[in-house]
Amino acid sequence: MSATPVHPSGPALRIRWRQTVASARAAVGPHAAAPHLAHPDPDPYADDLLGRWSEPQRRYHTVDHLLAVLDRVDELAEHADDADAVRFAAWFHDAVYRPDRSENEERSAHLAERALPELGIDQALTAEVARLVRLTVGHDPAPGDWNGEVLCDADLAVLAGSPEDYAAYAAAVREEYGFVPDDAFREGRAAVLRQLLELPQLFRTPYGRDHWEPVARRNLTTELGLLGTASEGR
């Protein structure tokens, strides 16, 4: 397991992790194995995850992002079929992250599939968590996928930040891709922004549509315009 990272929210996040593990274990009853085979302590798993979220290559996908997504999941929890599954998926959804790799979500899902059964989480919940993690590749949950809608809305809620917060988010994304030349980054980022703006809706939960959609579209449009201005000013 990774060493415990130094982060102001670390202790509070460990408590939230323990609460989610306890809730998920209670939902399936006592451990089915022999009495002497107790569940492992959840804290080392939290420390491992927090260590991953604290890796030096991260600028946006950090513990702060994890905390923000968990907070938004709590805000939207009543919309989910299984809030514990969504909370676990938030913890794992970018647990493996390399900005120059394309299989981050798949590797993160595999990590969940290994770790959760060790913690005493049943097969059905583990499978749902892994499915949700993989869903963050495209953030396109099917109609009626309440868990997927909550996770995807929570992950994209950063798009609806204040102008200052959104600018900090965009700058952090650029830092993560610091190895990409400016022209290539602007082209790729602009394509992502256009793809988002072309979606019929960015957010699927009623709360997300009502509270985040207009602000997010304004922020995306502003960033796209700034990228165009920067390109023209070369």
N, C-alpha and C positions, 0 to 999 in steps of 0.2 A: 504494500500500500504506500501511496505517496505521503510525504510529510505534511502535517497540517499547515495550510497556508495562513499567512498573516493577513487577515481582512477584517475590517470592523464588523461586518455582518456575519462572520463565520460562526460564532456561538449561537446566534439566533437562527441561522440556517440549519445548524445541526439539530436544534430543537424541532424545527419544522420537519426535517427529514425523519427524526424518530417518531414524531406524531403520525406521519403518513405511513411509515412501516407498521406501527402498532395498529393503526386503523385497518390496514389491508390484512394483517395477520388475523385480527379479530373477526373479520368478515368471513373467514373460512374455518373458524373454530380452532381447537387445540391442534398442536403439531401431531401429524399422523404417525411419526416415527416413534421409536422406543422412548420412554420417559427420560432416559439419561442423555438423549441427543437433543439438547436445547438449541434454540435458535441462536445464531451468532449475534454478537453485539453489533447494532447497526452503525455505531459511530465511525469505525474504520472505513466503512463504505462511503459515508458522507465525506470523510477526510480525503479519500481517494478522488471522489468526484470534484470536490472543491480544489484539490491540487490540479486536476485536469483543467478546470475553468480558470486557473491562475497561471497557465503556461505563458512563457514570455512572448510567443508569437502573436498572442491575442491583444487586440486593441479595442474592439467592440464586443466580441464574443467572450466576455469576461464574467466574473462573479457578479458584477453589477447588472449585467444583462440577465443572468440567471435569476437574480433577486427580482428584477422588474417583471420577468415573465411569470414567476410564481405569484407575485402580487396581483397581476392581471388575471391569472387563473382563479385566485380567490375571489376576485371581483365578479367573475363570470361563472362561478362554480354552480349556481343554481340551474344553469342551462345545460350542464353536463349530465350524461347518464351515470358516469362514475368519476367523480372528482379526484379520487385517489389515483386512478389510472392516468389522468391528465397531469396531476402533480408529479408523478414518477416520470412521465414523458418529458415534462419541463426540465427535470434534473438531468435526463440523459440526452436531450435532443441535440446538443452540440458538445457533448462530453468528449468526443473525439473531433478535433478540429485542426485542420491544416489548410490555410487559404489557397495553397497551390494544388490541392487534391480535390477530386470530385466524389469520393466515396465516403465522405465524412458521416452522412446520415446512416448509411448502411453499417459502417463500423460502430457507430454509436448504438444502433439497434442491437447489434451482436453483443455489445457490452451489457446492455440491459438483459438480454436473454441469458447471459452467464451469471450476472450478479443477483438478479431478483430471486431465482430459485434457491440460491445459497442462503438468502435471507428468510426463506420460508414463505415466499409469495407464490401463489398457486399458478398453474400452467395457463389458465384462461386469462388471468390478469397480466401475466408476463407477456403473453402473445398480444394483448391489446396495447400494452405500453410500446412494444416493438413496432406494431403497426402505426401507432401515432407518431413515433419518432421518424419512421420512413415517410410519413405523410408530409413532413416539413420540407421535403425536397421541392415540392411544387405548391404547397399551401393551397390545395384545391380539394377540400373535403366534399364528399358526395352529399346531396340533399338528405337530411335526416341523420347525418353523422354528427351528433351533438358533441361528443368528445372531441372529434376532429375540429369542429368549428371553434370550440373554446381554445384548444391549443394553438390553432393557426391565428386566431384573433389576438391571443395574448402575445404571440411571437411578433406579430406585425404592428402591435400597438405603438411601438416606437415611432412609426411613421406619423402619428398624430400628436407628436410632442409640440411644445412651444417652438417658435422660430429659433430660439437659442439652443434648446435641447436638440432639435432636429439638426441644426448646423454642427453641433458636437458629435452627433451620431454619424453624419456624413463624413466628417473629418476622421473619425475613428475607423470607419470602413476604408477610407483611402489609406490610412496608415497600415492597416492589415495587408493591403495590396501594394505596399511600398516597392515591391520588386517588379511591379508592372510599370512600363513607361507611361508617361502622362497621356500621350495620344491614344494609346491602346486602352488605358483605363477609362478615359472619357467616352470612348466609343462603346466599350462594354457596359459601363454604368448607364449611359443614356439608353441603351437597348433594354436594360432591366427596368428602368423607370417607365419607358414607353409601354413595355409589356404589362406593368402594373396598372398604368393609367387606362389601358385598353380593356381591363377586366370590367365586367358589368358591375361588380361590387368587390371592394377589397375585404370587407368584413362580413361575416355570416351571422353572427349573433345579433339579436335585436339591439342590445346595448352598443355593440361595436358600430353597427350601421348608424344608429342615432347620434352617438357621441364622438366617434372617431373618423368616420368616412369623409365628411367635408374637409376637416382639417388636414387629414392625410393627403387628400388629392391636391390641396393647395400647396402643401410642402413639397410633394413630388413634382408638381408643375414648376415651382420656383427653382428647385435644384436642377431640373432639366434645362430651364432657361439659363441658369448660371453656367452650366456645362457648355451650352452653345456659345455663350458670350466668351468664355475662356478659349474655346476653339477658334473663334473668329479673331481673337486678339493676339494670336501667335505671330 
